[in-house]
Amino acid sequence: MTYVYTGSGERVAYNFYVVHLINVTFGRLGGSGAIPLVFRNLNATVYQYSFNNPSVTVYARLGSLEESRTLTGSPNAQGSVVVVKVSQIEVGTG
């Protein structure tokens, strides 16, 4: 939970969540024997969403697979903040 202080000194509580998504793609692959793998961070993007509800349901889908999670923090919170960080990673051998 995160607290925000207003100009009048009032303290307002928000539930705060961070969701990390990693998108992995294959780059150049090849070789024989013991091959070192190289992981490159191509890009990272951050999105922030605010809700006026203390609980939030997050949905994720990959092809036909789908999952949902309800994030419940303090029921006395003023609202919720969800930060989503999407990282683009490339795996290769060179």
N, C-alpha and C positions, 0 to 999 in steps of 0.2 A: 504494500500500500504506500502511496506517495501523498504527502500533504502539501497543499498550496495555501499560502497566506495571502489574504486580500489586503487592500489598502487600509481597511478598518481593523486589521489584525485578526480577522476571523480565519479559522483554520478549516479548510475543506479537504476531505479525503477522496482520493481516486484509486481504484484498483489499476495496477500497471502490469502489462504483460508484454513479453518479447517472444516473437515466433521467428525461427531461423529456417529458411528454405535453401537447399543446396541443389543446383542444377548441374549435373556432371555430364560432360561430353568427352568423346575420345578424340584426341589429336592424332599426331603421327605415331603409329605403332609399328614395331618390327624389331628384329634381332634374334639372337639365340643365346643360350646359356643364361647366366645371371644378368638380368636386365634392370637397370635403375628406372624407377617410375618417377616422372616429374609431374607435380600438380601445380597448375598455374591459375591464379585468381585473375580472371579476365575482367570482371566487373562486379560491383556490389551496389545494390540499390536499396534504399530504406524508405518505407512508407509508414505513415502514422495515421491512425484512425481514432477518433474520439466518440464515445457513446454516453448517453445520459442514463445508462442502466448499469447497476453494479455487476451484472453477469452478462457474458458475451458468448455466443456459440460460433466457433470457427470451423469452417469446412475446407477439406483438402481433397483434390481429385487427381488421380494419375491414371489415364486410360479409363478402364472400367472400375478401378478401385476407388472407393470413396470412404472418407472417414470424417467424423465430426466430433468435436470436443466442446463441452460447455465449461467455460472458465468462470469459476465462482470464487470471488475473493471475499472481502468483508461485505456483508449485506447492508451495512450502514454507510457505504461509500456513496458519494454524490454521482459518480459515473465511472467509466472505465476508459483506459487508453491502451490501445494495442499497437505495438510497433512490429512491423514485418520487415525482416532483412533478407533479401534474395541475393545469393552469391552464385555467380557463373564460374564454374571450375572446369578446366580442361586437363585431362590426364593423357600423358604421352610418354614415349621412351627417349625423347631427345630434346 
